[in-house]
Amino acid sequence: EVQLVESGGGLVHTGGSLRLSCAASGFPFDDYTIAWFRQAPGKEREGVSCIGISDDSTFYANSVKGRFTISSDNAKNTVNLQMNGLKPEDTAVYYCARYRASFAGVNSYYADDYDYWGQGTQVTVSS
């Protein structure tokens, strides 16, 4: 059974940092692209960053470029999202998701391209 489990959310002040983790199981982790999305209240789900596990290719949305860093720990089947310089507009539920086919180097933020999702973790940035 494919599972993705996020952790690491919380409440921070503007300018603070958080590190999110996505623990994956039930599929050959190395073969896939994993992405982080977020959804704020009343807004559509937004792609944040994605990583090709086998080739470490990384992509970022313009809104987080230079502040967020995505990485993978292949030994632990985990994808991390280090978030620095957090702003109130980063407040959202953050989800990790698996690309629907076993490709690395995918740069897609279309939610329909992802077939498995975690339950989400809340990130709140106070001003």
Buried (B, 14 or more C-beta within 10 A) or exposed (E): EEEBBBEBBEEBEEEBEBBBBBBBEEBEBBBBBBBBBBBBEEEEBBBBBBBBBBEEBBBBBEBBEEBBBBBBEEEEBBBBBBBBEBBEEBBBBBBBBBBBEBBBBBEBBEBEBBEBBBEBBEBBBEE
